[in-house]
Amino acid sequence: AVVSTQSTGSLKLQKRLAASVMKCGRKKVWLDPNEASEISNANSRQNIKKLIKDGLIIKKPQTVHSRARKYREDKKIDKHMYHELYVQSKGNIFKNKRVLMEHIHKKKSEAARAKALQEQADAQCRKNREARRMGRHTGQGKRKGTANARMPEKVLWMRRMRVLRRLLKKYREDKKIDKHMYHELYVQSKGNIFKNKRVLMEHIHKKVEEEEEEEEKPV
């Protein structure tokens, strides 16, 4: 290794090489003052890279001049407020740093107040929803629209048909009814013969028992 003849007080060469290696300016380069003698011996890029790896030469962090960016990095404002303030700053809305900081504090207080009000509204909404499940707040004064508009008859019909047809399909797959009885009950369900699932199940059991009795009768 080539030993440098320059004094330990002047490390301009090492700063220039380190700045070139780390791709930054010379002012961003920090040299360990306790290891000045070892750093002064480094006169090549390879030696500088080794010192950077050992931590004797460090790249200083970026200095933040923008208060909006500083606030964003400190998590004092979110990215949406940052962008809004950035555009407003570009449009010469804020006269100086003090005006910008006052605006940020005002926006944050308004956002906190709006959030608190929204939480209160959500809590009240949940409370009312639970009360409606128990039958409260559903009298004549709370109703808007006709009964058919509030709960369409078509929707009720579709729900009932799907329940009945699902039951018939399950019974057919389980071999509890044959395809002929399935078709007969399917058409009857469509004809509004069965009020609900319980009535249909009772009818099926009754039909199956009748068929079994007819089979058991002597010829």
Solvent accessible surface area in square Angstrom, and as a share of the most:
residue,aa,sasa,rsa
1,A,139,1.07
2,V,110,0.63
3,V,108,0.62
4,S,25,0.16
5,T,143,0.83
6,Q,57,0.25
7,S,75,0.49
8,T,71,0.41
9,G,76,0.73
10,S,48,0.31
11,L,28,0.14
12,K,153,0.65
13,L,56,0.28
14,Q,0,0.00
15,K,72,0.30
16,R,108,0.39
17,L,13,0.07
18,A,0,0.00
19,A,10,0.07
20,S,52,0.34
21,V,35,0.20
22,M,33,0.15
23,K,176,0.74
24,C,30,0.18
25,G,42,0.40
26,R,135,0.49
27,K,182,0.77
28,K,59,0.25
29,V,3,0.02
30,W,95,0.33
31,L,23,0.11
32,D,24,0.12
33,P,97,0.61
34,N,131,0.67
35,E,60,0.27
36,A,23,0.18
37,S,71,0.46
38,E,82,0.37
39,I,0,0.00
40,S,6,0.04
41,N,71,0.37
42,A,5,0.04
43,N,45,0.23
44,S,43,0.28
45,R,116,0.42
46,Q,145,0.64
47,N,46,0.23
48,I,0,0.00
49,K,119,0.50
50,K,129,0.54
51,L,11,0.05
52,I,48,0.24
53,K,178,0.76
54,D,84,0.44
55,G,33,0.31
56,L,26,0.13
57,I,1,0.01
58,I,85,0.43
59,K,99,0.42
60,K,86,0.37
61,P,117,0.73
62,Q,138,0.61
63,T,85,0.50
64,V,37,0.21
65,H,152,0.68
66,S,38,0.24
67,R,73,0.27
68,A,6,0.05
69,R,75,0.27
70,K,69,0.29
71,Y,9,0.04
72,R,87,0.32
73,E,93,0.42
74,D,66,0.34
75,K,175,0.74
76,K,98,0.41
77,I,10,0.05
78,D,79,0.41
79,K,135,0.57
80,H,128,0.57
81,M,28,0.13
82,Y,30,0.11
83,H,118,0.53
84,E,67,0.30
85,L,0,0.00
86,Y,112,0.42
87,V,78,0.45
88,Q,49,0.22
89,S,52,0.33
90,K,173,0.73
91,G,51,0.49
92,N,130,0.67
93,I,109,0.55
94,F,25,0.11
95,K,180,0.76
96,N,68,0.35
97,K,108,0.46
98,R,145,0.53
99,V,45,0.26
100,L,19,0.09
101,M,53,0.24
102,E,93,0.42
103,H,52,0.23
104,I,0,0.00
105,H,99,0.44
106,K,126,0.54
107,K,54,0.23
108,K,77,0.33
109,S,66,0.43
110,E,92,0.41
111,A,55,0.42
112,A,61,0.47
113,R,166,0.61
114,A,59,0.46
115,K,132,0.56
116,A,46,0.36
117,L,89,0.44
118,Q,105,0.47
119,E,99,0.44
120,Q,117,0.52
121,A,56,0.43
122,D,56,0.29
123,A,47,0.36
124,Q,93,0.41
125,C,65,0.39
126,R,125,0.46
127,K,135,0.57
128,N,43,0.22
129,R,110,0.40
130,E,100,0.45
131,A,17,0.13
132,R,114,0.42
133,R,180,0.66
134,M,130,0.58
135,G,49,0.47
136,R,136,0.50
137,H,85,0.38
138,T,51,0.30
139,G,39,0.37
140,Q,146,0.65
141,G,84,0.80
142,K,123,0.52
143,R,112,0.41
144,K,181,0.77
145,G,58,0.56
146,T,96,0.56
147,A,85,0.66
148,N,82,0.42
149,A,72,0.56
150,R,114,0.42
151,M,81,0.36
152,P,49,0.31
153,E,122,0.55
154,K,147,0.62
155,V,50,0.29
156,L,86,0.43
157,W,89,0.31
158,M,69,0.31
159,R,134,0.49
160,R,67,0.25
161,M,6,0.03
162,R,139,0.51
163,V,57,0.32
164,L,0,0.00
165,R,80,0.29
166,R,149,0.54
167,L,13,0.07
168,L,0,0.00
169,K,105,0.44
170,K,113,0.48
171,Y,13,0.05
172,R,91,0.33
173,E,108,0.48
174,D,73,0.38
175,K,175,0.74
176,K,110,0.46
177,I,9,0.04
178,D,76,0.40
179,K,137,0.58
180,H,127,0.57
181,M,9,0.04
182,Y,37,0.14
183,H,118,0.53
184,E,70,0.32
185,L,0,0.00
186,Y,66,0.25
187,V,80,0.46
188,Q,52,0.23
189,S,0,0.00
190,K,127,0.54
191,G,51,0.49
192,N,87,0.45
193,I,109,0.55
194,F,4,0.02
195,K,150,0.64
196,N,53,0.27
197,K,92,0.39
198,R,144,0.52
199,V,47,0.27
200,L,0,0.00
201,M,61,0.27
202,E,94,0.42
203,H,56,0.25
204,I,1,0.01
205,H,90,0.40
206,K,127,0.54
207,K,47,0.20
208,V,40,0.23
209,E,101,0.45
210,E,76,0.34
211,E,79,0.35
212,E,90,0.40
213,E,104,0.46
214,E,120,0.54
215,E,144,0.65
216,E,142,0.64
217,K,133,0.56
218,P,129,0.81
219,V,197,1.14
